[in-house]
Amino acid sequence: MIYGIDVFSFHDVLEICKNPKKAKLNKASKDQILKSQQNVQKIVESDRCVYGINTGFGPLCDTKISADETAQLQYNLIISHAVGVGKPIDKEFSKIMIIAKVHALSKGFSGVSLEVIERLITMLEKDIIPVVPEQGSVGASGDLAPLSHLVLPLLGLGQVWEGDHIFETAEILEKHNLEPLTLGPKEGLGLINGTQFILAHAIKGLEKFEYLLDLADLTAAMSLEAYRGSESPFKKELHDIRPFEGSKKVAARMVKFLKGSENMKAHEECERVQDPYSMRCVPQVHGASRNAFEHLKLMANTELNSVTDNPIVLSAEESISGGNFHGQLMAMPLDYATLAAAELGNISDRRSYLLLEGKYGLPRLLTESSGLNSGFMIPQYTSAALVTENKTLCFPASADSIPTSLGQEDHVSMGSISGRKFNQVLGNLVNILSVELMFAAQGLEFRRPAKCSKIIEENFALIRSKVDKLEEDRLIGKDMLAIAELINDRKFVVN
């Protein structure tokens, strides 16, 4: 893969994270970078006043800066904007930010030198990864604060991860015989303008959401087996006459998961007319969340292959001070995806509740000795708490805006908050699904000797390899965590 030339997908970025040498600069990308840097240098040598190249920033855009002060201007920009707070984001998020930033700068519209871009690649390859605080971006003039922390190590400042530990940058640069860089005209601004913090949260969230969508379908099928519900709501004919792609895909997956199930055959002679919505409407609800996933994937892949700093340098004669840094284009899809992920948890909790009611051959609270034992009563409380927490996280951050920069930046996206909330909801969803999987596995115990489909039997065995059938009360919290670990390690067979 070639930075600045090839079209990257979010999956490509995740592959580069694992093996940074999968992406490189070639002659064409280097030529683009060098030409853009030369264009900036010509602007500096001219008498024209161009924002961010020979002027101050934000409300100081009308203050002219001399050529002699250019390096100090760029240095001051980065150190003054590195004001993030809160815990560091995960190291992988920082790596994604570097990859996305290098790809955008390499397109040759930002004026950042080849030396600076190559240093970022070197840091990635040597696993010298900047420490970036999670809070402080309003997602409009780019992710200014987090991106400033991302590039502080170029100046020999800030902190970096090396392996699993955090060190002062100066110590690690010395260890690797790397000198701090001096930034030229426009370089500081090109480095910290952009949406790479928002984008990193979208990319990492998409990776997790993609798996959890598949897992939610499997989990629903396991619950349906335990409940001995009907598979007729998943028939192709039903979804062909309301042909949303998401619901069609989920319905087909449910048919696949239930194929050959003896529990489904046992349901054929029962007197139930229809199942509750959380069983019957899985294609419509999970399908709507899949549609949201596809929308975010499209937006993220577009953003990944875009130039998002400011100003954009088209030539030595033309630069445009625009708004490509504004995060609204990502903030709204992220808020939509957050709601979609939360709804997977909402309907999962309802299915868990159904399995506890003691209907259709299942014992109350999924235990044969309730009273003395609480059985699975309380894990559903945890699920309910997480579902409600997710609901509180669904308020769209993009619906808010607080003016900054003395009103120069009078509408901001808050997309960084959208991205962080999206990943929080996904983290909660893992634990919600772990509760349902635990309940479904227990429910299937009471359907023996009837066999499930092959894929559900395989996943049932996986759960039982970590969590035994509940006979009497024990520390169920450990069981929930064990299943959550299986989810995070992607051990479930979901396709």
C-alpha positions, 0 to 999 in steps of 0.5 A: 500500500502506498501512502497518498496514492492508494485508496485505503479502507479502514481494514487496511489501516488496521493491517498497517497497525499490525505491520507498519511496513505494509505501507510506504512512500514511493516516488510518486507520493514523494514527488507530491509531497516535495512539490507541495513543500516547494509551493509553500516556500514560494508563497513565503518568498512572495509578498502575499499574505496567506493564512497559516503560512505567514500569518497568525492563527485563528483570530490572529489571522490578520497578523503578518509573520516575517519569514525569520519568525516562521519556525518559531511560529510553527513551534509555538503553535504546537506547544500552545495547542497541546492542552489535552486532558484525561486518560491517554487513548489506547496506543492503537488509537494513536497508531491509527492517527499517525497512519491516517495523518501520513496518508492525508499529508502524502497527497501533496496539498498540505506543504509538510516536508518529506522529512517530517512525514518520514519521521512519523513513519519511522516512529510508527515502524519503531513503535515509538507511539505518542501519548495522546490525552482523550479530552480537549478536542471540539472537532472543528478546526481539526482535532487540534489538542490531540493532534498537537500531542501526537506531533509533540515528539517530532519536537522532542517533547511530550511522552511516547509509548515504547512497548507497553510503557510510557517514557519521556520523548527525549529519552526515547529519541536519544535511545534511537539516535533521532534528533528533534525536528525544526518545522518549516512554514505551514508544517505545524498547521498541517500537522495539527489541522485535521480529523484524525482523532475522530477518524481513529475512533471511527475506525477502531469502533467499526472494527469492533462493531462489525464483529458485534453485529455478527455476534448479536445475530448468533446470540439471538439465534441461541436465545431463540433456540433456548426459548423454542421460538419460531423461525418463520419471521426469518423467511426470505419471502417476508424480507423480499417485500421490505427489502432493506439490506440490513434486515435481509442479511440478518434474516438470512443469517438467522436461517443459517444459524437455525438450520437443522435445529431439533428445537425448531422442529419441536416448536412446530406443534406448539400452540404459540401464535407469535413470539415477542418482538425481541425474538420476532423482530431481530432482522428489523432491529439488528438490520437497522443497526447494520444499515448504520454500520454501512453508513459509518463505514462509507463515511470513514473510508471517504474521510480516510482518503481525504485532505482535512487540514487548512489551508489547502495549497493547490499551487504556488499561486493558489491556496484556499482557506476553507473548512475541510477540517470540520468534523461534522461529516464524521460526527453525525454518522458516529452519533447514528452508529452509537444509537445503532450499537446501543439498540443491539444491547437494548434488544439483547437485554429484552431477550435475556429477560424473556429467558428468565420468565419461566415460560415454555419449559424453562424454569424461572430464573433459569434454575431448578432450585430458585428460592434458596438460589437466586439463579440468574436474577441479578446478571440481568440487573447488570445488563439493564444498568449497561443498557441505560448507561448506553441510552444516556450516551446516545445524546448526539454530541453533534447536536451541540456547539460552543463557539471557540477562538473568539468567535472565529470558530463559531460552529464546532462539531464535537465529533471527538466526543461522538467517537469516544461515546461510540466506543464506550457504548461498544464496550458496554455492548460486549458485557450485555451480550455476554449476559445473554450468551450465558443465559442462552447456554443455560436455557439450552441445558433444559432443552436436552437431549434436543440438538441445536444447529451445528454452529450453535452447538459449536458456540455452546461448547465454547461457552461450556469450556469456560463456564459450567452449567449453573446448578447452585449459586456461585460467583456468576460475575466471573462467568460473565467476565469469562464470556466477555473475554471470549468476545473480546478475543473473537473466539465465537464462530459468527459466520 
